[in-house]
Amino acid sequence: MMTQTGRLAATREALGPTLIKLAEEGLDIVVVDADLGVSTTAAQFGQRFPNRFYTMGVAEQNAVGVAAGLAAAGKIAFVSSFAAFIPGHCYDQVRMAIAQPNLNVKIAASHGGVVTGEDGASAQALEDLSLMLALPTFRVIVPADVVECAQAIEEAARRYGPFYIRMVRPKIPVIYDESYRFQLGKAHLLRPGSDVTIMAIGVMVYQALQAAQLLAQEGIEARVLNMASLRPLDEGAVVAAAKETGAIVTAEDHSVHGGLGSLVAQVVARTCPVPMTFVGMTSFGSTGRWDQLLEHFLLTPNRIAQEAKEVISRKRG
């Protein structure tokens, strides 16, 4: 259930505590770190289980190789760094050592998107999802808040095969309470509506909910779907949205090429063509506070609402 919790938390805060909990329950988890375990919170696992925590330093290619080797030896291997560095610095190793042999490695990538903020464009991963979605054996998840992120990490740990989980740096609104249950391959309906559907991932889910409230003030009822599971994608929810609302807006803190918008557009083009528009990044990022950068790059409720009205205008009468 959606809740106005009033809480703020970074999705990365889920990683360390969730892995500790699962290991204490008996899962044979190991964690490989590439120098940033404090920031990703993976270091908390190392403090609790020092003999199951391997730090490679600033060597992402080595980290991926070690994680692959541990998985080949039967472990549930998590490897963690910033999304700009894994997969950014080691895509060939991810492709060859994890994806092609379909090994049981989970990449937990923090600091995704322009909301990485003050670290600037070099550290703002805006193409990581397109890279990972190009690898067919990877399941790809972008949680909307810390509650969903913890459940996604557990889902990845309990299922065999490669996973990519994208986390963010800033403390963002917590949408869900503890009654929520993440389902791999399923979109989550946050708000019903019949005039237009807004599909969002990550930090943009809360923005989409705010946009729907703005639209409601004008008598426009927007359906809001959290599309956290990018692969497998809930194609049924996409088709239903196209047929029942006749217009779709996607919103993501990622390049408009190769992420959520591209996936949804493929389904819509193949099954039920309707007007679409895409809110996302069309350039590299910049330096600033994360909330300022969302405003600067027009990743805002007002922009989503504006695009929703524009796409509604293109619906067939």
C-alpha positions as CSV (number, residue, x, y, z in Angstrom):
1,M,0.0,0.0,0.0
2,M,1.2,3.5,-0.7
3,T,1.6,5.6,2.4
4,Q,2.5,9.1,3.3
5,T,5.2,8.0,5.6
6,G,7.0,11.3,6.0
7,R,10.2,9.3,6.0
8,L,13.3,10.1,3.8
9,A,15.9,7.4,3.1
10,A,18.4,6.6,0.4
11,T,17.8,3.3,-1.4
12,R,21.5,2.4,-0.9
13,E,20.8,2.2,2.8
14,A,19.0,-1.1,2.2
15,L,22.0,-3.0,0.9
16,G,24.2,-3.7,4.0
17,P,21.4,-4.4,6.5
18,T,19.5,-6.7,4.0
19,L,22.6,-8.7,3.2
20,I,23.4,-9.2,6.9
21,K,19.8,-10.3,7.6
22,L,19.9,-12.9,4.7
23,A,23.3,-14.2,5.7
24,E,22.1,-14.6,9.3
25,E,19.2,-16.6,7.9
26,G,21.7,-19.0,6.3
27,L,22.0,-17.8,2.7
28,D,25.6,-18.4,1.5
29,I,26.2,-14.8,0.5
30,V,29.6,-13.3,-0.2
31,V,30.2,-9.6,-1.0
32,V,32.9,-8.2,-3.3
33,D,33.6,-4.5,-2.8
34,A,35.4,-2.0,-5.1
35,D,36.6,0.5,-2.6
36,L,33.2,2.2,-2.0
37,G,31.7,-0.1,0.6
38,V,31.0,2.7,3.1
39,S,29.0,4.7,0.5
40,T,27.1,1.7,-0.8
41,T,26.6,0.4,2.8
42,A,28.1,-3.0,1.7
43,A,30.9,-2.4,4.3
44,Q,28.3,-3.1,7.0
45,F,28.2,-6.7,5.8
46,G,32.0,-6.8,6.0
47,Q,31.9,-5.7,9.6
48,R,29.5,-8.5,10.5
49,F,31.0,-11.2,8.3
50,P,34.7,-10.2,7.6
51,N,35.6,-13.7,6.2
52,R,32.9,-13.3,3.5
53,F,33.8,-9.8,2.4
54,Y,36.4,-9.2,-0.2
55,T,37.7,-5.7,-1.0
56,M,39.4,-5.2,-4.3
57,G,40.3,-1.5,-4.1
58,V,39.8,0.7,-7.1
59,A,39.7,-2.2,-9.5
60,E,36.2,-2.9,-10.8
61,Q,37.3,-5.3,-13.5
62,N,39.0,-7.5,-10.8
63,A,36.0,-7.2,-8.6
64,V,33.7,-8.5,-11.3
65,G,36.1,-11.4,-12.0
66,V,36.3,-12.4,-8.4
67,A,32.6,-12.2,-7.9
68,A,32.2,-14.5,-11.0
69,G,34.7,-16.9,-9.6
70,L,32.9,-17.1,-6.2
71,A,29.6,-17.6,-8.0
72,A,31.1,-20.4,-10.1
73,A,32.2,-22.0,-6.8
74,G,28.6,-22.0,-5.6
75,K,28.3,-18.8,-3.6
76,I,25.6,-16.1,-3.9
77,A,27.9,-13.3,-5.0
78,F,27.1,-9.7,-4.6
79,V,29.4,-7.1,-6.1
80,S,28.9,-3.4,-5.3
81,S,30.2,0.0,-6.4
82,F,28.8,3.1,-8.0
83,A,26.8,2.6,-11.2
84,A,29.3,4.8,-13.1
85,F,32.0,2.3,-12.3
86,I,30.1,-1.0,-12.4
87,P,29.2,-1.5,-15.2
88,G,30.9,1.7,-16.5
89,H,34.5,0.6,-15.9
90,C,34.1,-3.1,-16.5
91,Y,31.4,-3.8,-19.1
92,D,33.4,-6.4,-20.9
93,Q,34.0,-8.3,-17.7
94,V,30.3,-8.1,-16.8
95,R,29.4,-9.3,-20.3
96,M,31.9,-12.1,-20.6
97,A,32.3,-13.3,-17.0
98,I,28.8,-13.0,-15.6
99,A,26.2,-12.5,-18.4
100,Q,27.3,-15.1,-21.0
101,P,27.9,-17.9,-18.5
102,N,24.7,-16.9,-16.6
103,L,26.4,-16.9,-13.2
104,N,24.8,-16.2,-9.9
105,V,26.2,-12.7,-9.4
106,K,24.2,-9.7,-8.2
107,I,25.4,-6.2,-9.1
108,A,24.2,-3.7,-6.5
109,A,25.1,-0.4,-8.1
110,S,24.7,2.8,-6.0
111,H,24.7,6.4,-7.1
112,G,22.6,6.0,-10.2
113,G,21.3,8.9,-12.1
114,V,21.8,12.7,-12.1
115,V,20.6,12.7,-8.4
116,T,24.2,11.6,-7.6
117,G,24.5,15.4,-7.4
118,E,27.7,17.2,-6.4
119,D,30.0,14.5,-7.7
120,G,29.3,15.8,-11.2
121,A,28.8,14.3,-14.6
122,S,31.7,11.8,-14.4
123,A,30.0,10.0,-11.5
124,Q,26.4,10.3,-12.7
125,A,25.4,7.1,-14.4
126,L,22.8,7.9,-17.0
127,E,23.3,5.0,-19.4
128,D,23.8,2.1,-17.0
129,L,20.3,0.7,-17.5
130,S,20.7,0.6,-21.3
131,L,24.0,-1.2,-20.9
132,M,22.6,-3.8,-18.5
133,L,19.4,-4.3,-20.5
134,A,21.5,-5.2,-23.5
135,L,22.6,-8.3,-21.6
136,P,19.7,-10.8,-22.0
137,T,20.5,-12.9,-18.9
138,F,20.4,-10.0,-16.5
139,R,17.3,-9.1,-14.5
140,V,17.2,-5.4,-13.9
141,I,15.5,-3.6,-11.0
142,V,15.2,0.1,-10.1
143,P,13.5,0.4,-6.7
144,A,11.4,3.4,-6.0
145,D,12.3,3.6,-2.3
146,V,14.3,1.9,0.5
147,V,11.5,-0.5,1.3
148,E,11.2,-1.8,-2.2
149,C,15.0,-1.9,-2.5
150,A,15.4,-4.2,0.5
151,Q,12.8,-6.5,-1.0
152,A,14.5,-6.4,-4.4
153,I,17.8,-7.3,-2.9
154,E,16.2,-10.3,-1.1
155,E,14.5,-11.4,-4.3
156,A,17.8,-11.3,-6.1
157,A,19.6,-13.3,-3.4
158,R,16.9,-16.0,-3.4
159,R,16.8,-16.4,-7.2
160,Y,19.6,-17.9,-9.3
161,G,21.2,-15.8,-12.0
162,P,22.5,-12.4,-12.7
163,F,20.7,-9.3,-11.3
164,Y,21.4,-5.6,-11.6
165,I,19.8,-3.4,-8.8
166,R,20.2,0.3,-9.2
167,M,20.3,2.4,-6.0
168,V,20.6,6.2,-5.4
169,R,22.6,8.4,-3.2
170,P,20.2,11.0,-1.7
171,K,17.5,10.5,0.9
172,I,14.3,10.4,-1.1
173,P,10.7,10.1,0.1
174,V,9.7,6.6,1.3
175,I,6.5,5.7,-0.6
176,Y,5.8,2.2,0.8
177,D,5.1,0.9,4.2
178,E,6.2,-2.6,5.4
179,S,3.0,-4.2,4.0
180,Y,4.2,-3.7,0.5
181,R,5.5,-6.8,-1.4
182,F,7.8,-6.4,-4.4
183,Q,7.0,-8.8,-7.2
184,L,9.6,-9.5,-9.9
185,G,8.1,-8.9,-13.3
186,K,5.1,-7.0,-12.0
187,A,4.3,-3.3,-12.2
188,H,2.7,-1.8,-9.1
189,L,-0.4,0.4,-9.4
190,L,0.0,3.4,-7.2
191,R,-2.9,5.4,-8.5
192,P,-5.8,4.5,-10.8
193,G,-6.7,6.7,-13.8
194,S,-8.3,6.5,-17.2
195,D,-7.1,9.6,-19.1
196,V,-3.3,8.9,-19.3
197,T,-0.8,6.5,-17.7
198,I,2.5,7.7,-16.1
199,M,5.1,5.0,-15.8
200,A,8.1,5.7,-13.7
201,I,11.1,4.2,-12.0
202,G,13.4,5.1,-9.1
203,V,13.3,8.7,-7.9
204,M,10.8,9.6,-10.6
205,V,8.0,7.5,-9.0
206,Y,7.4,10.1,-6.3
207,Q,7.6,12.8,-9.0
208,A,5.0,10.9,-11.0
209,L,2.6,10.8,-8.0
210,Q,3.0,14.5,-7.5
211,A,2.3,15.1,-11.2
212,A,-0.9,13.0,-11.0
213,Q,-2.0,15.2,-8.1
214,L,-1.4,18.3,-10.3
215,L,-3.4,16.8,-13.1
216,A,-6.2,15.9,-10.8
217,Q,-6.6,19.5,-10.0
218,E,-7.4,20.0,-13.7
219,G,-9.8,17.1,-13.8
220,I,-7.4,14.8,-15.5
221,E,-7.1,11.3,-13.9
222,A,-3.6,9.8,-14.4
223,R,-2.8,6.2,-13.7
224,V,0.6,5.9,-12.0
225,L,2.6,2.7,-12.4
226,N,5.9,1.9,-10.6
227,M,7.8,-0.1,-13.2
228,A,10.7,-1.1,-10.9
229,S,11.1,-4.5,-12.6
230,L,12.5,-3.5,-16.0
231,R,13.5,-7.1,-16.8
232,P,11.3,-9.0,-16.7
233,L,8.9,-6.2,-17.7
234,D,5.2,-6.3,-16.9
235,E,4.0,-6.3,-20.5
236,G,0.5,-7.0,-19.5
237,A,0.4,-3.8,-17.5
238,V,1.8,-1.8,-20.4
239,V,-0.8,-3.2,-22.8
240,A,-3.6,-2.6,-20.4
241,A,-2.5,1.0,-19.9
242,A,-2.4,1.6,-23.6
243,K,-5.8,0.1,-24.2
244,E,-7.5,1.6,-21.2
245,T,-6.0,5.1,-21.0
246,G,-4.9,5.6,-24.6
247,A,-1.7,7.7,-23.8
248,I,1.5,7.0,-21.9
249,V,4.3,9.1,-20.3
250,T,7.4,7.4,-19.1
251,A,9.7,9.1,-16.5
252,E,13.2,8.1,-15.5
253,D,16.4,9.6,-14.2
254,H,18.3,8.0,-17.0
255,S,18.9,8.6,-20.7
256,V,15.8,8.5,-22.8
257,H,17.6,6.0,-25.0
258,G,17.6,2.4,-23.9
259,G,15.9,2.6,-20.5
260,L,12.2,2.5,-19.4
261,G,10.9,4.5,-22.2
262,S,12.5,2.4,-24.9
263,L,11.2,-0.8,-23.3
264,V,7.7,0.5,-23.0
265,A,7.7,1.9,-26.5
266,Q,8.7,-1.5,-27.9
267,V,5.7,-3.2,-26.2
268,V,3.3,-0.4,-27.3
269,A,4.5,-0.5,-30.9
270,R,4.2,-4.3,-31.1
271,T,0.8,-4.6,-29.4
272,C,-1.3,-1.4,-29.1
273,P,0.2,1.8,-30.6
274,V,-0.9,4.9,-28.7
275,P,0.7,8.3,-28.3
276,M,3.7,8.3,-26.0
277,T,6.2,10.8,-24.6
278,F,9.4,10.4,-22.6
279,V,10.7,12.4,-19.6
280,G,14.3,11.6,-19.0
281,M,17.9,12.8,-19.6
282,T,18.9,13.9,-23.1
283,S,22.4,15.1,-22.1
284,F,25.2,14.4,-19.7
285,G,24.6,15.7,-16.1
286,S,26.2,18.5,-14.2
287,T,27.2,19.5,-10.6
288,G,24.7,20.6,-8.0
289,R,22.4,19.5,-5.3
290,W,20.3,16.6,-6.4
291,D,17.0,18.5,-6.1
292,Q,18.5,21.4,-8.0
293,L,19.6,19.1,-10.8
294,L,16.1,17.5,-11.1
295,E,14.8,21.1,-11.6
296,H,17.5,22.0,-14.0
297,F,17.0,19.0,-16.2
298,L,13.2,19.3,-16.0
299,L,12.7,15.9,-14.2
300,T,9.9,17.4,-12.2
301,P,6.2,16.9,-11.5
302,N,5.3,20.0,-13.5
303,R,7.2,18.7,-16.6
304,I,5.5,15.3,-16.3
305,A,2.1,16.9,-16.0
306,Q,2.8,19.1,-19.0
307,E,3.9,16.1,-21.1
308,A,0.8,14.2,-20.0
309,K,-1.5,17.0,-21.2
310,E,0.4,17.1,-24.5
311,V,0.2,13.4,-25.1
312,I,-3.5,13.4,-24.2
313,S,-4.0,16.0,-27.0
314,R,-2.7,13.5,-29.4
315,K,-5.1,10.7,-28.5
316,R,-7.5,9.6,-31.2
317,G,-11.0,10.9,-30.7
